Amino acid sequence: MFPVRHFFLFFTTACFITADQGGFKGFGETLPPYVLYPTGFGFGIIFLIVFARFRKALKPSNWVLKLGMDRVLIKYRSCLNSHLPEEDPVVVEISFSEIQWVRKTNVARLNLRA
């Protein structure tokens, strides 16, 4: 399986080819450049923000729950806070001996607004 960065390179290239083959050219004929260029710049900034967050979500350090033979590890720090210092505690460790019992529960919510 190829790395994720190759997929993004392929996807970005495909988007540019599609845009050049008529996606943006059709808009460019009807919209003046002073509207088209700032709009494209704004969408580019939004894409960079979303892409950076998506890359952080794909890191191997982004996990929520790990189950071991004798314990459960729960990570409560979001992947978006990976820039914070590593010295801060971000994982709760609960050994199975500390858990008295577990059961499945169903919660029903009533909507009292009519």
N, CA, C and O atoms as a GROMACS GRO file, in nm:
protein
  456
    1MET      N    1   0.085  -0.118   0.000
    1MET     CA    2   0.000   0.000   0.000
    1MET      C    3   0.089   0.124   0.000
    1MET      O    4   0.187   0.130   0.074
    2PHE      N    5   0.054   0.221  -0.081
    2PHE     CA    6   0.138   0.340  -0.093
    2PHE      C    7   0.109   0.438   0.021
    2PHE      O    8   0.000   0.438   0.077
    3PRO      N    9   0.208   0.520   0.055
    3PRO     CA   10   0.190   0.615   0.166
    3PRO      C   11   0.080   0.716   0.138
    3PRO      O   12   0.041   0.740   0.024
    4VAL      N   13   0.031   0.775   0.245
    4VAL     CA   14  -0.079   0.871   0.235
    4VAL      C   15  -0.037   0.995   0.156
    4VAL      O   16  -0.119   1.051   0.083
    5ARG      N   17   0.087   1.037   0.169
    5ARG     CA   18   0.130   1.158   0.098
    5ARG      C   19   0.122   1.138  -0.053
    5ARG      O   20   0.099   1.235  -0.126
    6HIS      N   21   0.142   1.015  -0.102
    6HIS     CA   22   0.128   0.991  -0.246
    6HIS      C   23  -0.017   1.006  -0.288
    6HIS      O   24  -0.045   1.056  -0.397
    7PHE      N   25  -0.110   0.964  -0.204
    7PHE     CA   26  -0.251   0.982  -0.235
    7PHE      C   27  -0.286   1.130  -0.246
    7PHE      O   28  -0.357   1.170  -0.338
    8PHE      N   29  -0.237   1.211  -0.153
    8PHE     CA   30  -0.268   1.354  -0.157
    8PHE      C   31  -0.205   1.421  -0.278
    8PHE      O   32  -0.264   1.512  -0.337
    9LEU      N   33  -0.086   1.377  -0.316
    9LEU     CA   34  -0.023   1.431  -0.436
    9LEU      C   35  -0.105   1.396  -0.560
    9LEU      O   36  -0.126   1.481  -0.647
   10PHE      N   37  -0.151   1.273  -0.568
   10PHE     CA   38  -0.236   1.231  -0.679
   10PHE      C   39  -0.367   1.309  -0.680
   10PHE      O   40  -0.412   1.355  -0.786
   11PHE      N   41  -0.429   1.324  -0.564
   11PHE     CA   42  -0.558   1.392  -0.554
   11PHE      C   43  -0.544   1.540  -0.593
   11PHE      O   44  -0.629   1.593  -0.665
   12THR      N   45  -0.439   1.605  -0.546
   12THR     CA   46  -0.417   1.746  -0.580
   12THR      C   47  -0.393   1.764  -0.729
   12THR      O   48  -0.446   1.857  -0.790
   13THR      N   49  -0.313   1.676  -0.787
   13THR     CA   50  -0.288   1.684  -0.931
   13THR      C   51  -0.417   1.663  -1.010
   13THR      O   52  -0.442   1.734  -1.107
   14ALA      N   53  -0.499   1.567  -0.968
   14ALA     CA   54  -0.626   1.543  -1.036
   14ALA      C   55  -0.718   1.664  -1.025
   14ALA      O   56  -0.789   1.697  -1.120
   15CYS      N   57  -0.718   1.730  -0.910
   15CYS     CA   58  -0.802   1.850  -0.893
   15CYS      C   59  -0.757   1.963  -0.985
   15CYS      O   60  -0.839   2.031  -1.045
   16PHE      N   61  -0.626   1.982  -0.996
   16PHE     CA   62  -0.575   2.088  -1.084
   16PHE      C   63  -0.605   2.059  -1.230
   16PHE      O   64  -0.640   2.150  -1.306
   17ILE      N   65  -0.592   1.933  -1.271
   17ILE     CA   66  -0.622   1.897  -1.410
   17ILE      C   67  -0.770   1.919  -1.438
   17ILE      O   68  -0.806   1.972  -1.543
   18THR      N   69  -0.856   1.878  -1.346
   18THR     CA   70  -1.000   1.896  -1.363
   18THR      C   71  -1.035   2.044  -1.369
   18THR      O   72  -1.116   2.085  -1.452
   19ALA      N   73  -0.974   2.124  -1.284
   19ALA     CA   74  -1.002   2.268  -1.283
   19ALA      C   75  -0.956   2.332  -1.413
   19ALA      O   76  -1.022   2.421  -1.466
   20ASP      N   77  -0.843   2.287  -1.466
   20ASP     CA   78  -0.792   2.345  -1.590
   20ASP      C   79  -0.874   2.303  -1.711
   20ASP      O   80  -0.882   2.377  -1.809
   21GLN      N   81  -0.934   2.186  -1.706
   21GLN     CA   82  -1.009   2.137  -1.821
   21GLN      C   83  -1.147   2.199  -1.833
   21GLN      O   84  -1.223   2.160  -1.923
   22GLY      N   85  -1.182   2.291  -1.750
   22GLY     CA   86  -1.310   2.357  -1.767
   22GLY      C   87  -1.381   2.394  -1.639
   22GLY      O   88  -1.479   2.468  -1.641
   23GLY      N   89  -1.333   2.343  -1.527
   23GLY     CA   90  -1.401   2.374  -1.402
   23GLY      C   91  -1.394   2.522  -1.369
   23GLY      O   92  -1.497   2.583  -1.342
   24PHE      N   93  -1.274   2.580  -1.370
   24PHE     CA   94  -1.260   2.721  -1.337
   24PHE      C   95  -1.271   2.810  -1.460
   24PHE      O   96  -1.306   2.928  -1.449
   25LYS      N   97  -1.242   2.756  -1.577
   25LYS     CA   98  -1.249   2.838  -1.698
   25LYS      C   99  -1.392   2.883  -1.725
   25LYS      O  100  -1.415   2.993  -1.774
   26GLY      N  101  -1.488   2.798  -1.693
   26GLY     CA  102  -1.628   2.836  -1.713
   26GLY      C  103  -1.668   2.952  -1.624
   26GLY      O  104  -1.742   3.040  -1.666
   27PHE      N  105  -1.619   2.952  -1.499
   27PHE     CA  106  -1.649   3.063  -1.410
   27PHE      C  107  -1.572   3.188  -1.449
   27PHE      O  108  -1.622   3.300  -1.433
   28GLY      N  109  -1.451   3.171  -1.500
   28GLY     CA  110  -1.368   3.284  -1.535
   28GLY      C  111  -1.424   3.368  -1.648
   28GLY      O  112  -1.392   3.486  -1.658
   29GLU      N  113  -1.506   3.309  -1.732
   29GLU     CA  114  -1.563   3.384  -1.842
   29GLU      C  115  -1.677   3.474  -1.796
   29GLU      O  116  -1.704   3.577  -1.860
   30THR      N  117  -1.743   3.438  -1.686
   30THR     CA  118  -1.858   3.517  -1.642
   30THR      C  119  -1.825   3.606  -1.523
   30THR      O  120  -1.890   3.710  -1.505
   31LEU      N  121  -1.727   3.570  -1.443
   31LEU     CA  122  -1.691   3.650  -1.326
   31LEU      C  123  -1.567   3.733  -1.355
   31LEU      O  124  -1.474   3.685  -1.419
   32PRO      N  125  -1.565   3.857  -1.309
   32PRO     CA  126  -1.444   3.939  -1.329
   32PRO      C  127  -1.330   3.889  -1.240
   32PRO      O  128  -1.355   3.827  -1.137
   33PRO      N  129  -1.207   3.917  -1.279
   33PRO     CA  130  -1.092   3.868  -1.202
   33PRO      C  131  -1.087   3.920  -1.059
   33PRO      O  132  -1.036   3.850  -0.971
   34TYR      N  133  -1.139   4.040  -1.033
   34TYR     CA  134  -1.134   4.092  -0.896
   34TYR      C  135  -1.229   4.017  -0.803
   34TYR      O  136  -1.220   4.033  -0.681
   35VAL      N  137  -1.318   3.936  -0.856
   35VAL     CA  138  -1.402   3.848  -0.774
   35VAL      C  139  -1.344   3.708  -0.772
   35VAL      O  140  -1.342   3.642  -0.668
   36LEU      N  141  -1.297   3.662  -0.886
   36LEU     CA  142  -1.250   3.525  -0.901
   36LEU      C  143  -1.123   3.498  -0.819
   36LEU      O  144  -1.115   3.396  -0.751
   37TYR      N  145  -1.024   3.587  -0.825
   37TYR     CA  146  -0.897   3.563  -0.757
   37TYR      C  147  -0.908   3.566  -0.604
   37TYR      O  148  -0.854   3.477  -0.539
   38PRO      N  149  -0.977   3.664  -0.544
   38PRO     CA  150  -0.991   3.658  -0.397
   38PRO      C  151  -1.072   3.537  -0.350
   38PRO      O  152  -1.045   3.482  -0.243
   39THR      N  153  -1.171   3.497  -0.429
   39THR     CA  154  -1.248   3.378  -0.392
   39THR      C  155  -1.160   3.254  -0.396
   39THR      O  156  -1.165   3.172  -0.305
   40GLY      N  157  -1.080   3.242  -0.499
   40GLY     CA  158  -0.987   3.129  -0.508
   40GLY      C  159  -0.885   3.131  -0.395
   40GLY      O  160  -0.850   3.026  -0.341
   41PHE      N  161  -0.836   3.250  -0.360
   41PHE     CA  162  -0.742   3.263  -0.250
   41PHE      C  163  -0.806   3.220  -0.118
   41PHE      O  164  -0.743   3.150  -0.038
   42GLY      N  165  -0.931   3.262  -0.096
   42GLY     CA  166  -1.002   3.222   0.027
   42GLY      C  167  -1.023   3.072   0.036
   42GLY      O  168  -1.002   3.012   0.141
   43PHE      N  169  -1.063   3.011  -0.076
   43PHE     CA  170  -1.079   2.866  -0.076
   43PHE      C  171  -0.945   2.795  -0.056
   43PHE      O  172  -0.940   2.689   0.006
   44GLY      N  173  -0.838   2.853  -0.108
   44GLY     CA  174  -0.705   2.795  -0.087
   44GLY      C  175  -0.664   2.797   0.059
   44GLY      O  176  -0.609   2.699   0.108
   45ILE      N  177  -0.691   2.907   0.128
   45ILE     CA  178  -0.660   2.916   0.272
   45ILE      C  179  -0.742   2.815   0.351
   45ILE      O  180  -0.689   2.747   0.439
   46ILE      N  181  -0.870   2.804   0.320
   46ILE     CA  182  -0.956   2.707   0.389
   46ILE      C  183  -0.905   2.566   0.363
   46ILE      O  184  -0.902   2.484   0.455
   47PHE      N  185  -0.865   2.536   0.240
   47PHE     CA  186  -0.812   2.403   0.208
   47PHE      C  187  -0.686   2.373   0.289
   47PHE      O  188  -0.672   2.262   0.340
   48LEU      N  189  -0.596   2.470   0.302
   48LEU     CA  190  -0.474   2.447   0.378
   48LEU      C  191  -0.503   2.418   0.525
   48LEU      O  192  -0.438   2.333   0.585
   49ILE      N  193  -0.599   2.488   0.583
   49ILE     CA  194  -0.636   2.464   0.723
   49ILE      C  195  -0.695   2.325   0.740
   49ILE      O  196  -0.657   2.251   0.831
   50VAL      N  197  -0.788   2.289   0.653
   50VAL     CA  198  -0.852   2.157   0.662
   50VAL      C  199  -0.750   2.047   0.637
   50VAL      O  200  -0.752   1.944   0.705
   51PHE      N  201  -0.662   2.067   0.540
   51PHE     CA  202  -0.561   1.966   0.508
   51PHE      C  203  -0.465   1.945   0.625
   51PHE      O  204  -0.427   1.832   0.654
   52ALA      N  205  -0.425   2.054   0.692
   52ALA     CA  206  -0.335   2.041   0.808
   52ALA      C  207  -0.402   1.964   0.921
   52ALA      O  208  -0.338   1.881   0.986
   53ARG      N  209  -0.528   1.990   0.944
   53ARG     CA  210  -0.599   1.916   1.049
   53ARG      C  211  -0.617   1.769   1.012
   53ARG      O  212  -0.608   1.682   1.097
   54PHE      N  213  -0.642   1.743   0.885
   54PHE     CA  214  -0.658   1.605   0.839
   54PHE      C  215  -0.527   1.528   0.854
   54PHE      O  216  -0.528   1.411   0.892
   55ARG      N  217  -0.415   1.592   0.823
   55ARG     CA  218  -0.285   1.526   0.839
   55ARG      C  219  -0.256   1.495   0.986
   55ARG      O  220  -0.200   1.390   1.017
   56LYS      N  221  -0.295   1.586   1.077
   56LYS     CA  222  -0.277   1.559   1.220
   56LYS      C  223  -0.362   1.440   1.264
   56LYS      O  224  -0.321   1.363   1.350
   57ALA      N  225  -0.480   1.426   1.206
   57ALA     CA  226  -0.568   1.316   1.244
   57ALA      C  227  -0.515   1.182   1.197
   57ALA      O  228  -0.552   1.079   1.254
   58LEU      N  229  -0.429   1.178   1.096
   58LEU     CA  230  -0.376   1.053   1.044
   58LEU      C  231  -0.248   1.007   1.114
   58LEU      O  232  -0.198   0.899   1.084
   59LYS      N  233  -0.196   1.085   1.206
   59LYS     CA  234  -0.072   1.048   1.274
   59LYS      C  235  -0.094   0.925   1.362
   59LYS      O  236  -0.204   0.906   1.415
   60PRO      N  237   0.008   0.841   1.379
   60PRO     CA  238  -0.007   0.723   1.464
   60PRO      C  239  -0.026   0.757   1.612
   60PRO      O  240  -0.076   0.674   1.688
   61SER      N  241   0.011   0.877   1.652
   61SER     CA  242  -0.008   0.916   1.792
   61SER      C  243  -0.152   0.956   1.821
   61SER      O  244  -0.186   0.984   1.936
   62ASN      N  245  -0.236   0.960   1.721
   62ASN     CA  246  -0.377   0.997   1.739
   62ASN      C  247  -0.459   0.870   1.764
   62ASN      O  248  -0.504   0.806   1.670
   63TRP      N  249  -0.478   0.836   1.888
   63TRP     CA  250  -0.562   0.724   1.926
   63TRP      C  251  -0.644   0.764   2.047
   63TRP      O  252  -0.608   0.858   2.118
   64VAL      N  253  -0.752   0.696   2.071
   64VAL     CA  254  -0.841   0.731   2.182
   64VAL      C  255  -0.838   0.625   2.290
   64VAL      O  256  -0.835   0.658   2.409
   65LEU      N  257  -0.838   0.497   2.252
   65LEU     CA  258  -0.848   0.388   2.349
   65LEU      C  259  -0.754   0.276   2.307
   65LEU      O  260  -0.752   0.236   2.190
   66LYS      N  261  -0.676   0.226   2.402
   66LYS     CA  262  -0.593   0.108   2.378
   66LYS      C  263  -0.626   0.008   2.487
   66LYS      O  264  -0.634   0.041   2.605
   67LEU      N  265  -0.645  -0.115   2.446
   67LEU     CA  266  -0.683  -0.221   2.537
   67LEU      C  267  -0.568  -0.319   2.549
   67LEU      O  268  -0.523  -0.376   2.449
   68GLY      N  269  -0.519  -0.340   2.671
   68GLY     CA  270  -0.412  -0.434   2.696
   68GLY      C  271  -0.466  -0.557   2.766
   68GLY      O  272  -0.586  -0.571   2.785
   69MET      N  273  -0.375  -0.647   2.806
   69MET     CA  274  -0.417  -0.770   2.873
   69MET      C  275  -0.467  -0.742   3.015
   69MET      O  276  -0.553  -0.815   3.065
   70ASP      N  277  -0.416  -0.638   3.079
   70ASP     CA  278  -0.454  -0.612   3.218
   70ASP      C  279  -0.495  -0.468   3.244
   70ASP      O  280  -0.516  -0.430   3.359
   71ARG      N  281  -0.508  -0.387   3.138
   71ARG     CA  282  -0.541  -0.246   3.160
   71ARG      C  283  -0.606  -0.185   3.036
   71ARG      O  284  -0.602  -0.241   2.926
   72VAL      N  285  -0.666  -0.068   3.059
   72VAL     CA  286  -0.725   0.012   2.953
   72VAL      C  287  -0.658   0.149   2.958
   72VAL      O  288  -0.647   0.209   3.065
   73LEU      N  289  -0.613   0.198   2.843
   73LEU     CA  290  -0.555   0.331   2.833
   73LEU      C  291  -0.650   0.419   2.755
   73LEU      O  292  -0.692   0.384   2.644
   74ILE      N  293  -0.684   0.534   2.813
   74ILE     CA  294  -0.776   0.627   2.749
   74ILE      C  295  -0.704   0.760   2.730
   74ILE      O  296  -0.656   0.820   2.827
   75LYS      N  297  -0.695   0.804   2.606
   75LYS     CA  298  -0.629   0.931   2.576
   75LYS      C  299  -0.735   1.039   2.562
   75LYS      O  300  -0.830   1.024   2.485
   76TYR      N  301  -0.719   1.146   2.636
   76TYR     CA  302  -0.820   1.251   2.634
   76TYR      C  303  -0.770   1.380   2.569
   76TYR      O  304  -0.839   1.482   2.577
   77ARG      N  305  -0.654   1.380   2.508
   77ARG     CA  306  -0.604   1.498   2.437
   77ARG      C  307  -0.635   1.482   2.288
   77ARG      O  308  -0.612   1.377   2.229
   78SER      N  309  -0.688   1.586   2.231
   78SER     CA  310  -0.721   1.586   2.089
   78SER      C  311  -0.594   1.590   2.005
   78SER      O  312  -0.490   1.640   2.049
   79CYS      N  313  -0.604   1.539   1.884
   79CYS     CA  314  -0.488   1.545   1.793
   79CYS      C  315  -0.457   1.689   1.753
   79CYS      O  316  -0.346   1.717   1.709
   80LEU      N  317  -0.552   1.779   1.768
   80LEU     CA  318  -0.528   1.918   1.734
   80LEU      C  319  -0.442   1.989   1.838
   80LEU      O  320  -0.393   2.100   1.814
   81ASN      N  321  -0.422   1.926   1.954
   81ASN     CA  322  -0.337   1.984   2.059
   81ASN      C  323  -0.200   1.917   2.064
   81ASN      O  324  -0.135   1.917   2.168
   82SER      N  325  -0.156   1.860   1.954
   82SER     CA  326  -0.028   1.790   1.953
   82SER      C  327   0.091   1.884   1.966
   82SER      O  328   0.202   1.839   1.993
   83HIS      N  329   0.070   2.013   1.948
   83HIS     CA  330   0.179   2.111   1.962
   83HIS      C  331   0.209   2.145   2.107
   83HIS      O  332   0.311   2.209   2.135
   84LEU      N  333   0.124   2.105   2.200
   84LEU     CA  334   0.146   2.133   2.342
   84LEU      C  335   0.257   2.044   2.396
   84LEU      O  336   0.289   1.943   2.334
   85PRO      N  337   0.318   2.080   2.510
   85PRO     CA  338   0.431   2.002   2.562
   85PRO      C  339   0.393   1.857   2.592
   85PRO      O  340   0.282   1.827   2.634
   86GLU      N  341   0.489   1.769   2.569
   86GLU     CA  342   0.468   1.626   2.592
   86GLU      C  343   0.471   1.590   2.741
   86GLU      O  344   0.429   1.480   2.778
   87GLU      N  345   0.519   1.681   2.826
   87GLU     CA  346   0.528   1.650   2.969
   87GLU      C  347   0.390   1.644   3.035
   87GLU      O  348   0.375   1.582   3.140
   88ASP      N  349   0.292   1.709   2.975
   88ASP     CA  350   0.158   1.709   3.034
   88ASP      C  351   0.096   1.570   3.025
   88ASP      O  352   0.110   1.502   2.923
   89PRO      N  353   0.028   1.526   3.132
   89PRO     CA  354  -0.038   1.395   3.126
   89PRO      C  355  -0.158   1.399   3.031
   89PRO      O  356  -0.241   1.490   3.039
   90VAL      N  357  -0.166   1.302   2.943
   90VAL     CA  358  -0.274   1.300   2.845
   90VAL      C  359  -0.344   1.164   2.840
   90VAL      O  360  -0.440   1.147   2.765
   91VAL      N  361  -0.298   1.069   2.920
   91VAL     CA  362  -0.353   0.934   2.916
   91VAL      C  363  -0.394   0.892   3.056
   91VAL      O  364  -0.322   0.915   3.153
   92VAL      N  365  -0.511   0.831   3.066
   92VAL     CA  366  -0.558   0.773   3.191
   92VAL      C  367  -0.543   0.622   3.180
   92VAL      O  368  -0.586   0.562   3.082
   93GLU      N  369  -0.480   0.562   3.280
   93GLU     CA  370  -0.462   0.417   3.281
   93GLU      C  371  -0.553   0.357   3.388
   93GLU      O  372  -0.547   0.396   3.504
   94ILE      N  373  -0.635   0.264   3.348
   94ILE     CA  374  -0.726   0.196   3.440
   94ILE      C  375  -0.699   0.047   3.430
   94ILE      O  376  -0.716  -0.012   3.323
   95SER      N  377  -0.657  -0.013   3.540
   95SER     CA  378  -0.634  -0.157   3.537
   95SER      C  379  -0.766  -0.230   3.557
   95SER      O  380  -0.859  -0.177   3.619
   96PHE      N  381  -0.774  -0.350   3.504
   96PHE     CA  382  -0.899  -0.425   3.513
   96PHE      C  383  -0.935  -0.459   3.657
   96PHE      O  384  -1.053  -0.480   3.687
   97SER      N  385  -0.837  -0.466   3.747
   97SER     CA  386  -0.867  -0.495   3.887
   97SER      C  387  -0.941  -0.379   3.954
   97SER      O  388  -1.008  -0.399   4.055
   98GLU      N  389  -0.929  -0.258   3.899
   98GLU     CA  390  -1.000  -0.143   3.955
   98GLU      C  391  -1.144  -0.134   3.907
   98GLU      O  392  -1.225  -0.062   3.966
   99ILE      N  393  -1.177  -0.206   3.802
   99ILE     CA  394  -1.313  -0.204   3.748
   99ILE      C  395  -1.391  -0.317   3.814
   99ILE      O  396  -1.356  -0.434   3.799
  100GLN      N  397  -1.497  -0.281   3.886
  100GLN     CA  398  -1.571  -0.382   3.959
  100GLN      C  399  -1.663  -0.462   3.866
  100GLN      O  400  -1.664  -0.585   3.871
  101TRP      N  401  -1.738  -0.393   3.783
  101TRP     CA  402  -1.824  -0.462   3.687
  101TRP      C  403  -1.857  -0.368   3.572
  101TRP      O  404  -1.845  -0.246   3.583
  102VAL      N  405  -1.898  -0.428   3.462
  102VAL     CA  406  -1.932  -0.353   3.342
  102VAL      C  407  -2.059  -0.414   3.285
  102VAL      O  408  -2.076  -0.536   3.286
  103ARG      N  409  -2.146  -0.329   3.237
  103ARG     CA  410  -2.267  -0.380   3.172
  103ARG      C  411  -2.305  -0.287   3.058
  103ARG      O  412  -2.267  -0.170   3.056
  104LYS      N  413  -2.380  -0.339   2.966
  104LYS     CA  414  -2.429  -0.260   2.855
  104LYS      C  415  -2.555  -0.188   2.900
  104LYS      O  416  -2.644  -0.248   2.961
  105THR      N  417  -2.563  -0.060   2.870
  105THR     CA  418  -2.681   0.018   2.908
  105THR      C  419  -2.741   0.082   2.785
  105THR      O  420  -2.671   0.119   2.691
  106ASN      N  421  -2.870   0.096   2.788
  106ASN     CA  422  -2.943   0.168   2.684
  106ASN      C  423  -3.004   0.292   2.748
  106ASN      O  424  -3.068   0.284   2.853
  107VAL      N  425  -2.985   0.405   2.684
  107VAL     CA  426  -3.038   0.530   2.736
  107VAL      C  427  -3.145   0.579   2.641
  107VAL      O  428  -3.124   0.591   2.520
  108ALA      N  429  -3.262   0.607   2.698
  108ALA     CA  430  -3.371   0.662   2.618
  108ALA      C  431  -3.391   0.807   2.657
  108ALA      O  432  -3.397   0.840   2.776
  109ARG      N  433  -3.400   0.893   2.559
  109ARG     CA  434  -3.421   1.035   2.585
  109ARG      C  435  -3.562   1.072   2.543
  109ARG      O  436  -3.609   1.036   2.435
  110LEU      N  437  -3.627   1.145   2.630
  110LEU     CA  438  -3.762   1.190   2.600
  110LEU      C  439  -3.757   1.336   2.558
  110LEU      O  440  -3.690   1.417   2.621
  111ASN      N  441  -3.827   1.367   2.453
  111ASN     CA  442  -3.837   1.504   2.408
  111ASN      C  443  -3.966   1.562   2.464
  111ASN      O  444  -4.075   1.527   2.418
  112LEU      N  445  -3.955   1.649   2.564
  112LEU     CA  446  -4.073   1.704   2.629
  112LEU      C  447  -4.124   1.829   2.561
  112LEU      O  448  -4.232   1.878   2.595
  113ARG      N  449  -4.051   1.879   2.465
  113ARG     CA  450  -4.099   1.996   2.390
  113ARG      C  451  -4.199   1.949   2.286
  113ARG      O  452  -4.175   1.855   2.211
  114ALA      N  453  -4.310   2.017   2.284
  114ALA     CA  454  -4.412   1.975   2.186
  114ALA      C  455  -4.444   2.086   2.090
  114ALA      O  456  -4.528   2.069   2.001
   0.00000   0.00000   0.00000
